[in-house]
């Protein structure tokens, strides 16, 4: 069976998303891979599908018990032979898992990193063919990542003790270039196929609010999402307790999660949230990694996190099903002071690091905190800020963040464009060419050393745009280059030159407009308006959707699994759209594979058939 057939039969999808097929093909060819893919982009399929095609077992190293349970439950529901091995199992259960694995009864085993180096597990691995070791949440291996876990360093020790080398695949949603390089180096990936599919989550809207009363703002958000699942992140256990208590007093179904709670209470509260018995989870950042709950509609940060990496990962737990979701950060200056205290006093994950190395880690944390603080104060597009932080080019206007909807305006840039193109034209007359920054300096009227050395202050265009910020000049210049009214050479030191379209600006006097930040503060940026907010994900027929949700809830309760493990909201909405009445038609629904069609096809098509009959009778 090829990868496309497995995608359809087990997982119910008709085509791969960006990067998935390439990663799968390289794994099957025996090559190490590194996949940097945003939350909700289908990273798991990139190692689960090869696991079903390779001879031997795939080991998936995972940092949290909750992640393992969720992933294995979903796989078993899809008809895949999978298990997990961690401290939640009794010694007898662990022995039984290894016995079954030795008899090739499992294709995938999720395992905690600390278990890899036990002599018993090494003996098992030597006696059993391990086809691939997958490192999930791979940023945990890097000391420069925001979530370093020393136990992840045991992965390499395990592989080096084997008499053979399996394929190694690594995946994460959050990694700067420095962390990506660290992952490759520490895991000793051999000539890996590495791909970054992009960090943009178009279905997420971003907001930063600086409220006088944080709790009042939180109440407004929860009121607008009363029947939806949401996560509220707080920086301290004390704040978690206060916010959760107040939400319950205000009539909301809220629960809490932090490291100070007993294990059994944490697990119960987590299950209450996952199974939708509690709509709101109030938690520290100890909650969330590996939680595959797909229908989280909003994430609120009651306090600013310590880094963009943390914020992106935590906010990204909203909208995993692809539906519109909102990410709101409630900011105050006290958040900076709290985070600085946490950085200076943090001893977590220090391991056997020297004091010099600990200080280097703290310095990196301070730098990340500065970037996070700038995010909260910028008037630029919030989405662009996040994407540029991870090294991804983006437009300067997304239309789906609080800054774009508040601080941007459509302006006429015809005059500015003419002056910019004229400046390049005058330089060409003098047989001169310069990069973007130099041209912006000339137009803004700079008299720096280089401008004076080349007598560029004598140009007729010198200082003709001194009335606007240099940031705006660069923004408009970028727009002209992107739309080929000017060209940027591809040399080591690129320069701006005229193009075939330049005459449209200086001779045809073409009118131009673009979205730009309002000139309240200096702004940085890039380009023109992109696609606006995602379309409303509400199903056309909410009555049928509610009927299907009720059926899903009953099946989930009977199977003791979260509702989204049965089917996601996105799959139910596709059912509303396609209204399948037979098993064959049911298989055409996105997210329905062979196993789930056999298990659930009859009951769901009966619900749809009954609904259609009532509608026809009413007509």
C-alpha positions as CSV (number, residue, x, y, z in Angstrom):
1,X,0.0,0.0,0.0
2,X,1.4,3.4,-0.9
3,X,1.4,6.6,1.2
4,X,-1.7,8.0,-0.6
5,X,-3.7,4.9,0.1
6,X,-2.7,4.9,3.8
7,X,-3.6,8.6,4.0
8,X,-7.1,7.8,2.8
9,X,-7.7,4.4,4.4
10,X,-6.5,5.2,7.9
11,X,-6.8,8.9,8.2
12,X,-9.6,9.8,5.8
13,X,-7.8,12.5,3.8
14,X,-7.6,12.7,0.0
15,X,-4.4,14.8,-0.3
16,X,-1.3,15.8,1.6
17,X,-0.6,19.2,3.0
18,X,2.5,21.2,2.3
19,X,5.7,19.3,3.1
20,X,4.1,16.1,4.2
21,X,4.7,14.0,1.1
22,X,8.3,15.2,0.8
23,X,9.1,14.3,4.4
24,X,7.4,10.9,4.1
25,X,9.3,10.1,0.8
26,X,12.7,11.0,2.3
27,X,12.0,8.8,5.4
28,X,11.0,5.9,3.2
29,X,14.3,6.4,1.3
30,X,16.2,6.0,4.5
31,X,17.2,9.6,5.0
32,X,17.1,11.5,8.3
33,X,14.6,14.4,8.3
34,X,13.8,17.6,10.2
35,X,10.3,19.1,9.8
36,X,9.5,22.6,11.2
37,X,5.7,22.8,10.8
38,X,3.1,24.9,12.6
39,X,0.7,23.4,15.1
40,X,-2.2,21.8,13.2
41,X,-0.3,21.3,10.0
42,X,-0.2,17.5,10.3
43,X,3.3,16.8,11.6
44,X,2.2,13.5,13.1
45,X,1.2,12.0,9.8
46,X,4.8,12.6,8.5
47,X,6.1,9.8,10.8
48,X,2.9,7.8,11.4
49,X,2.4,7.0,7.7
50,X,6.0,5.8,7.2
51,X,5.6,3.7,10.3
52,X,2.8,1.8,8.6
53,X,4.9,1.2,5.6
54,X,8.3,0.2,7.1
55,X,9.4,-3.1,8.4
56,X,10.0,-2.9,12.1
57,X,8.8,-0.6,14.9
58,X,8.8,3.2,15.0
59,X,9.7,4.7,18.4
60,X,8.2,8.1,19.0
61,X,10.0,10.0,21.8
62,X,7.5,12.4,23.4
63,X,8.0,14.7,26.4
64,X,4.6,14.3,28.1
65,X,2.3,11.5,29.1
66,X,-0.8,13.4,28.0
67,X,0.6,13.7,24.5
68,X,1.3,9.9,24.3
69,X,-2.2,9.0,25.5
70,X,-3.9,11.4,23.1
71,X,-1.8,10.3,20.1
72,X,-2.2,6.6,20.8
73,X,-6.0,6.9,21.4
74,X,-6.3,8.6,18.0
75,X,-4.2,6.0,16.2
76,X,-6.1,3.1,17.8
77,X,-9.4,4.7,16.7
78,X,-8.0,4.9,13.2
79,X,-7.1,1.2,13.2
80,X,-3.4,1.5,13.8
81,X,-1.6,-0.9,16.2
82,X,0.0,1.5,18.7
83,X,1.0,1.7,22.3
84,X,2.8,3.9,24.8
85,X,5.4,3.2,27.5
86,X,5.7,5.6,30.4
87,X,5.3,5.9,34.2
88,X,1.5,5.9,34.0
89,X,1.7,2.1,33.4
90,X,2.3,-0.4,36.1
91,X,5.5,-2.5,35.9
92,X,3.4,-5.4,34.7
93,X,1.8,-3.4,32.0
94,X,5.2,-2.1,30.8
95,X,6.4,-5.7,30.5
96,X,3.3,-6.6,28.6
97,X,3.8,-3.7,26.1
98,X,7.4,-4.9,25.4
99,X,6.3,-8.5,25.1
100,X,3.7,-7.6,22.5
101,X,6.1,-5.3,20.7
102,X,8.7,-8.1,20.5
103,X,6.0,-10.2,18.8
104,X,5.5,-7.3,16.3
105,X,1.9,-6.6,17.5
106,X,2.6,-2.8,17.5
107,X,3.7,-0.6,14.6
108,X,4.3,2.5,16.7
109,X,5.4,2.9,20.3
110,X,5.4,6.3,22.1
111,X,8.1,6.4,24.8
112,X,9.5,8.9,27.3
113,X,13.1,9.7,26.7
114,X,14.4,8.6,30.1
115,X,13.3,5.0,29.4
116,X,15.5,4.7,26.3
117,X,18.7,4.2,28.2
118,X,17.6,1.3,30.5
119,X,19.5,-1.9,29.9
120,X,16.1,-3.8,29.5
121,X,15.0,-1.4,26.8
122,X,18.4,-1.6,25.0
123,X,18.1,-5.4,25.0
124,X,14.6,-5.1,23.6
125,X,15.8,-2.8,20.8
126,X,18.6,-5.1,19.9
127,X,16.3,-8.0,19.6
128,X,13.7,-6.1,17.7
129,X,14.0,-4.1,14.6
130,X,13.6,-0.4,15.3
131,X,13.0,1.1,11.8
132,X,12.8,4.7,12.9
133,X,13.3,6.9,16.0
134,X,11.0,10.0,15.8
135,X,11.8,13.0,18.1
136,X,8.6,14.9,18.7
137,X,8.8,18.4,20.1
138,X,12.4,18.3,19.0
139,X,13.2,21.9,20.2
140,X,13.3,20.3,23.7
141,X,16.8,19.0,22.8
142,X,18.3,22.5,22.5
143,X,19.6,24.5,25.5
144,X,18.8,27.6,23.4
145,X,15.2,26.6,23.0
146,X,12.5,27.9,25.2
147,X,11.7,24.4,26.6
148,X,15.0,22.6,27.0
149,X,14.6,19.1,28.6
150,X,17.9,17.4,29.6
151,X,16.3,14.0,29.2
152,X,16.1,14.6,25.5
153,X,19.9,14.3,25.4
154,X,19.5,10.6,26.2
155,X,18.1,10.0,22.7
156,X,21.5,10.2,21.1
157,X,23.0,7.9,23.8
158,X,20.3,5.3,23.1
159,X,21.0,5.4,19.3
160,X,24.7,5.2,19.8
161,X,24.4,2.0,22.0
162,X,22.5,0.2,19.2
163,X,24.5,-2.1,16.9
164,X,22.5,-0.6,14.0
165,X,21.3,2.9,13.1
166,X,17.6,3.5,12.5
167,X,16.3,6.5,10.5
168,X,16.0,9.6,12.7
169,X,13.2,12.0,12.2
170,X,12.6,15.2,14.2
171,X,9.6,17.5,14.3
172,X,8.7,20.8,16.0
173,X,6.5,23.8,15.5
174,X,8.8,26.3,17.1
175,X,12.4,26.8,16.2
176,X,14.6,29.8,15.2
177,X,17.5,29.1,12.9
178,X,19.8,28.7,15.9
179,X,17.6,26.1,17.4
180,X,17.2,24.3,14.1
181,X,21.0,24.0,13.8
182,X,21.2,22.8,17.4
183,X,18.6,20.0,16.7
184,X,20.6,18.8,13.7
185,X,23.9,18.9,15.6
186,X,22.8,17.4,18.9
187,X,20.7,14.6,17.3
188,X,23.6,14.0,14.9
189,X,21.2,13.9,11.9
190,X,23.1,12.7,8.8
191,X,22.6,14.8,5.7
192,X,19.0,15.5,6.8
193,X,16.2,16.6,4.5
194,X,15.1,19.7,6.4
195,X,11.9,21.7,5.5
196,X,10.2,24.6,7.1
197,X,6.6,24.8,5.8
198,X,5.9,28.2,7.3
199,X,4.8,29.5,10.6
200,X,1.7,31.3,9.5
201,X,-1.6,30.1,11.0
202,X,-4.1,32.1,8.9
203,X,-7.1,31.0,10.9
204,X,-5.7,32.6,14.1
205,X,-6.4,36.3,14.9
206,X,-4.0,38.1,17.2
207,X,-4.8,40.8,19.7
208,X,-2.8,42.7,22.3
209,X,-4.8,44.6,24.9
210,X,-3.4,46.9,27.6
211,X,-6.4,46.9,29.9
212,X,-6.9,48.9,33.1
213,X,-8.6,45.8,34.5
214,X,-7.4,42.5,33.2
215,X,-10.1,40.4,34.7
216,X,-12.8,42.6,33.2
217,X,-11.3,42.1,29.8
218,X,-11.1,38.4,30.3
219,X,-14.8,38.3,31.2
220,X,-15.6,40.0,28.0
221,X,-13.7,37.5,26.0
222,X,-15.2,34.5,27.8
223,X,-18.7,36.0,27.5
224,X,-18.2,36.2,23.8
225,X,-17.1,32.5,23.7
226,X,-19.4,31.1,26.4
227,X,-20.1,27.8,24.7
228,X,-16.6,27.3,23.3
229,X,-13.4,25.8,24.8
230,X,-10.7,28.2,25.8
231,X,-7.3,28.3,27.6
232,X,-6.2,31.1,29.9
233,X,-2.5,31.2,30.6
234,X,-1.1,32.9,33.8
235,X,2.5,33.3,34.8
236,X,2.2,32.2,38.4
237,X,0.3,29.5,40.3
238,X,-1.3,32.2,42.5
239,X,-2.7,34.0,39.5
240,X,-4.1,30.7,38.2
241,X,-5.9,30.1,41.5
242,X,-7.4,33.7,41.6
243,X,-8.5,33.7,38.0
244,X,-10.0,30.2,38.1
245,X,-11.9,31.0,41.3
246,X,-13.2,34.3,39.9
247,X,-14.4,32.7,36.7
248,X,-16.3,30.0,38.6
249,X,-17.9,32.7,40.8
250,X,-18.9,34.5,37.6
251,X,-20.7,31.4,36.4
252,X,-18.2,29.9,34.0
253,X,-17.3,26.3,33.8
254,X,-13.5,26.6,34.6
255,X,-10.8,24.4,35.9
256,X,-7.1,24.8,36.7
257,X,-3.7,23.3,36.1
258,X,-0.3,24.0,37.6
259,X,2.6,22.1,39.0
260,X,1.6,22.8,42.6
261,X,-1.5,20.6,42.3
262,X,-1.4,16.9,43.2
263,X,-1.0,14.6,40.2
264,X,-4.4,13.1,40.5
265,X,-6.1,16.5,40.5
266,X,-4.0,17.7,37.6
267,X,-5.0,14.6,35.5
268,X,-8.7,15.0,36.5
269,X,-8.8,18.7,35.6
270,X,-7.0,18.0,32.3
271,X,-9.5,15.3,31.4
272,X,-12.4,17.5,32.4
273,X,-11.2,20.1,29.9
274,X,-10.3,17.5,27.1
275,X,-13.7,15.8,27.5
276,X,-15.5,19.2,27.5
277,X,-16.8,18.9,31.1
278,X,-15.0,22.2,31.7
279,X,-15.0,24.8,29.0
280,X,-12.2,27.0,30.3
281,X,-8.7,25.8,31.4
282,X,-6.8,28.3,33.6
283,X,-3.1,27.2,33.7
284,X,0.5,28.0,33.9
285,X,2.7,27.0,30.9
286,X,3.0,23.6,32.5
287,X,-0.2,22.8,30.6
288,X,-0.6,22.2,26.9
289,X,2.3,20.6,25.2
290,X,1.0,17.5,23.5
291,X,-2.7,18.3,24.1
292,X,-4.3,17.5,20.8
293,X,-7.7,19.1,21.7
294,X,-8.7,20.3,18.3
295,X,-11.7,22.6,19.2
296,X,-10.0,25.3,21.4
297,X,-11.5,28.5,20.1
298,X,-9.5,31.0,22.0
299,X,-6.3,31.3,24.0
300,X,-5.9,34.2,26.4
301,X,-2.5,35.1,28.0
302,X,-3.5,36.8,31.2
303,X,0.2,37.6,31.6
304,X,2.8,38.1,28.9
305,X,5.0,35.0,28.4
306,X,8.8,35.1,28.5
307,X,9.4,34.6,24.7
308,X,7.9,34.7,21.3
309,X,8.6,30.9,21.0
310,X,6.4,30.3,24.1
311,X,3.7,32.6,23.0
312,X,3.6,31.1,19.5
313,X,3.4,27.6,20.9
314,X,0.8,28.3,23.5
315,X,-1.4,30.6,21.4
316,X,-1.1,27.9,18.6
317,X,-3.2,25.5,20.7
318,X,-6.2,27.5,19.4
319,X,-7.8,26.5,16.1
320,X,-6.0,23.2,15.6
321,X,-9.1,22.1,13.5
322,X,-8.5,24.9,11.1
323,X,-11.5,26.9,12.3
324,X,-11.2,30.7,13.1
325,X,-9.9,31.2,16.6
326,X,-8.5,34.1,18.6
327,X,-5.3,34.7,20.5
328,X,-5.4,37.5,23.0
329,X,-2.6,38.9,25.2
330,X,-3.5,41.1,28.2
331,X,-0.3,43.1,28.7
332,X,0.9,45.2,31.6
333,X,4.3,46.5,32.6
334,X,4.3,44.3,35.7
335,X,4.5,41.3,33.4
336,X,8.0,42.3,32.3
337,X,9.2,42.6,36.0
338,X,7.6,39.2,36.8
339,X,9.3,37.5,33.9
340,X,12.7,39.0,34.7
341,X,12.3,37.7,38.3
342,X,11.4,34.2,36.9
343,X,14.4,34.3,34.5
344,X,16.9,35.3,37.3
345,X,15.6,32.8,39.8
346,X,15.1,29.9,37.3
347,X,17.0,26.7,38.1
348,X,14.9,24.4,35.9
349,X,16.7,22.3,33.4
350,X,20.0,23.6,34.5
351,X,21.3,20.0,34.9
352,X,25.1,20.0,35.3
353,X,25.6,23.3,33.5
354,X,28.5,25.5,34.6
355,X,27.7,28.9,36.1
356,X,29.1,30.5,32.9
357,X,26.7,28.4,30.8
358,X,23.8,29.2,33.1
359,X,24.5,32.9,32.7
360,X,24.6,32.5,28.9
361,X,21.2,30.8,29.1
362,X,19.8,33.6,31.3
363,X,21.2,36.2,28.8
364,X,19.4,34.4,26.0
365,X,16.2,34.4,28.0
366,X,16.5,38.2,28.6
367,X,16.9,38.8,24.8
368,X,13.8,36.7,24.2
369,X,11.9,38.7,26.8
370,X,12.9,41.9,25.0
371,X,11.5,40.6,21.7
372,X,8.3,39.6,23.5
373,X,8.0,43.0,25.1
374,X,8.5,44.7,21.7
375,X,5.6,42.5,20.3
376,X,3.3,44.0,23.0
377,X,4.2,47.6,22.1
378,X,4.6,47.5,18.3
379,X,2.0,49.2,16.1
380,X,3.1,47.0,13.2
381,X,1.2,43.9,12.1
382,X,1.4,41.4,14.9
383,X,1.4,38.4,12.5
384,X,4.3,39.9,10.6
385,X,6.2,40.5,13.8
386,X,5.9,36.8,14.8
387,X,6.8,35.5,11.3
388,X,9.8,37.8,11.0
389,X,11.0,36.6,14.4
390,X,11.2,33.1,13.0
391,X,13.0,34.3,9.9
392,X,10.0,34.2,7.5
393,X,9.2,37.0,5.1
394,X,5.6,38.3,5.3
395,X,3.4,41.1,4.2
396,X,3.2,44.2,6.5
397,X,-0.7,43.9,6.7
398,X,-2.7,40.8,7.5
399,X,-6.1,42.3,8.2
400,X,-6.6,39.8,11.0
401,X,-4.8,41.3,14.0
402,X,-5.6,44.1,16.4
403,X,-2.9,46.4,15.0
404,X,-4.0,45.9,11.4
405,X,-7.6,46.6,12.3
406,X,-6.6,49.7,14.4
407,X,-3.4,51.2,13.3
408,X,-3.5,50.8,9.5
409,X,-5.0,53.0,6.8
410,X,-5.2,53.0,3.0
411,X,-3.1,55.9,1.7
412,X,-2.1,57.3,-1.7
413,X,1.6,56.7,-2.4
414,X,1.7,58.1,-5.9
415,X,3.9,61.1,-5.0
416,X,6.3,59.1,-2.8
417,X,6.6,56.4,-5.5
418,X,7.5,59.0,-8.1
419,X,10.2,60.5,-5.9
420,X,11.7,57.1,-5.1
421,X,11.8,56.0,-8.7
422,X,13.2,59.4,-9.7
423,X,16.0,59.0,-7.2
424,X,17.1,55.7,-8.7
425,X,16.8,57.3,-12.2
426,X,19.2,60.2,-11.1
427,X,21.7,57.7,-9.6
428,X,21.6,55.8,-12.9
429,X,22.4,59.0,-14.8
430,X,25.6,59.3,-12.6
431,X,26.4,55.6,-13.2
432,X,25.8,54.9,-9.6
433,X,23.7,52.2,-7.8
434,X,23.1,51.5,-4.2
435,X,21.1,49.3,-1.8
436,X,17.8,50.0,-0.3
437,X,19.1,51.6,2.9
438,X,21.3,54.0,1.0
439,X,18.4,55.1,-1.2
440,X,16.2,55.6,1.8
441,X,18.9,57.7,3.4
442,X,19.2,59.9,0.3
443,X,15.5,60.5,0.1
444,X,15.2,61.3,3.8
445,X,18.0,63.8,3.5
446,X,20.8,62.1,5.4
447,X,24.3,63.6,5.4
448,X,26.1,60.6,6.7
449,X,29.7,60.0,5.6
450,X,28.9,57.8,2.6
451,X,26.3,60.3,1.3
452,X,28.8,63.1,1.4
453,X,31.7,61.1,0.1
454,X,29.7,60.3,-3.1
455,X,28.3,63.8,-3.3
456,X,24.8,62.4,-3.1
457,X,23.6,65.4,-1.2
458,X,23.8,67.3,-4.5
459,X,21.1,65.1,-6.1
460,X,17.8,66.9,-6.8
461,X,16.0,64.1,-4.9
462,X,18.1,64.4,-1.8
463,X,15.8,65.1,1.1
464,X,12.6,65.2,-1.0
465,X,10.9,62.8,1.5
466,X,12.3,64.3,4.7
467,X,8.8,64.9,5.9
468,X,8.0,61.2,6.4
469,X,9.8,58.6,8.5
470,X,12.6,56.6,7.0
471,X,10.7,53.4,7.9
472,X,7.8,54.4,5.7
473,X,10.2,55.2,2.8
474,X,11.7,51.7,3.1
475,X,8.2,50.2,3.2
476,X,7.1,51.9,0.0
477,X,10.4,51.1,-1.6
478,X,9.9,47.4,-0.7
479,X,6.4,47.6,-2.3
480,X,7.8,49.1,-5.5
481,X,10.4,46.3,-5.7
482,X,7.9,43.5,-5.0
483,X,5.6,44.8,-7.7
484,X,8.6,45.2,-10.2
485,X,8.4,49.0,-10.6
486,X,12.0,48.7,-9.4
487,X,14.4,45.7,-9.4
488,X,16.7,44.4,-6.7
489,X,19.8,42.6,-8.0
490,X,20.6,39.1,-6.6
491,X,24.3,39.9,-6.0
492,X,26.1,39.4,-2.7
493,X,25.4,43.1,-2.1
494,X,22.1,43.7,-3.9
495,X,21.4,47.2,-5.4
496,X,18.2,48.8,-6.6
497,X,17.9,49.4,-10.4
498,X,15.2,50.6,-12.8
499,X,12.9,48.1,-14.4
500,X,10.7,47.9,-17.5
501,X,7.8,49.1,-15.3
502,X,9.6,52.2,-13.9
503,X,8.2,54.4,-16.7
504,X,4.7,53.7,-15.4
505,X,5.6,55.7,-12.4
506,X,7.6,58.6,-13.7
507,X,6.1,59.0,-17.2
508,X,2.6,57.6,-17.1
509,X,2.2,59.0,-13.5
510,X,0.4,55.8,-12.4
511,X,-1.7,56.2,-9.3
512,X,-0.8,53.8,-6.4
513,X,-2.4,53.1,-3.0
514,X,-1.3,50.7,-0.3
515,X,-2.1,49.7,3.3
516,X,0.4,51.3,5.7
517,X,0.7,51.8,9.4
518,X,-0.6,55.1,10.6
519,X,2.3,57.4,11.4
520,X,1.8,57.6,15.1
521,X,5.2,56.1,15.9
522,X,8.1,55.1,13.6
523,X,7.2,51.8,12.0
524,X,9.2,49.1,10.3
525,X,7.8,46.8,7.6
526,X,7.3,45.4,4.2
527,X,4.5,45.1,1.8
528,X,0.9,45.4,0.6
529,X,-2.3,44.0,1.9
530,X,-2.7,40.2,1.8
531,X,-5.8,38.1,2.3
532,X,-8.1,39.3,5.0
533,X,-9.6,37.4,7.9
534,X,-10.5,33.8,7.3
535,X,-14.1,33.1,6.4
536,X,-16.6,32.2,9.1
537,X,-16.4,28.6,9.9
538,X,-20.0,28.2,11.0
539,X,-21.7,25.4,9.2
540,X,-24.6,26.4,6.9
541,X,-26.9,24.0,8.8
542,X,-26.4,24.5,12.6
543,X,-29.3,22.1,13.5
544,X,-27.7,19.2,11.7
545,X,-24.3,20.1,13.2
546,X,-25.8,20.0,16.7
547,X,-27.4,16.6,16.0
548,X,-24.0,15.2,14.8
549,X,-22.2,16.7,17.8
550,X,-24.7,15.1,20.2
551,X,-24.2,11.7,18.4
552,X,-20.4,12.2,18.7
553,X,-20.7,13.0,22.4
554,X,-22.6,9.8,23.1
555,X,-20.0,7.7,21.2
556,X,-17.1,9.4,22.9
557,X,-18.6,8.8,26.3
558,X,-19.2,5.1,25.5
559,X,-15.6,4.7,24.3
560,X,-14.1,6.8,27.1
561,X,-12.2,9.1,24.7
562,X,-12.4,12.8,24.0
563,X,-15.1,13.8,21.4
564,X,-12.5,15.1,18.9
565,X,-10.8,11.7,18.8
566,X,-14.1,10.3,17.2
567,X,-14.3,13.2,14.7
568,X,-13.2,16.8,14.7
569,X,-15.6,19.7,14.3
570,X,-14.2,20.2,10.8
571,X,-15.2,16.7,9.9
572,X,-18.7,17.2,11.3
573,X,-19.0,20.4,9.2
574,X,-18.0,18.5,6.1
575,X,-20.7,16.0,6.9
576,X,-23.2,18.9,7.1
577,X,-21.9,20.0,3.7
578,X,-21.9,16.6,1.9
579,X,-24.8,14.9,3.9
580,X,-23.7,11.3,3.1
581,X,-26.5,8.7,3.2
582,X,-24.4,5.6,2.5
583,X,-21.1,4.2,3.7
584,X,-19.6,4.9,0.3
585,X,-20.6,8.5,0.5
586,X,-19.5,8.7,4.2
587,X,-16.0,7.7,3.1
588,X,-15.9,10.9,1.0
589,X,-16.0,13.0,4.1
590,X,-12.7,14.6,5.1
591,X,-11.3,12.9,8.1
592,X,-13.1,9.6,7.6
593,X,-11.0,6.5,7.0
594,X,-11.9,2.9,6.5
595,X,-11.8,2.0,10.2
596,X,-13.9,4.9,11.4
597,X,-16.4,4.4,8.5
598,X,-16.9,0.8,9.7
599,X,-17.3,1.9,13.3
600,X,-19.4,5.0,13.0
601,X,-20.7,5.2,9.4
602,X,-24.0,3.6,10.1
603,X,-25.0,5.8,13.1
604,X,-23.9,9.1,11.5
605,X,-25.6,8.4,8.2
606,X,-28.8,7.4,10.1
607,X,-28.7,10.8,11.9
608,X,-28.3,12.6,8.5
609,X,-30.9,10.4,6.8
610,X,-33.4,11.2,9.6
611,X,-32.7,14.9,9.4
612,X,-33.0,15.0,5.6
613,X,-36.4,13.0,5.8
614,X,-37.7,15.6,8.4
615,X,-36.7,18.5,6.2
616,X,-38.4,16.9,3.1
617,X,-41.5,16.2,5.1
618,X,-41.6,19.8,6.3
619,X,-41.1,21.0,2.8
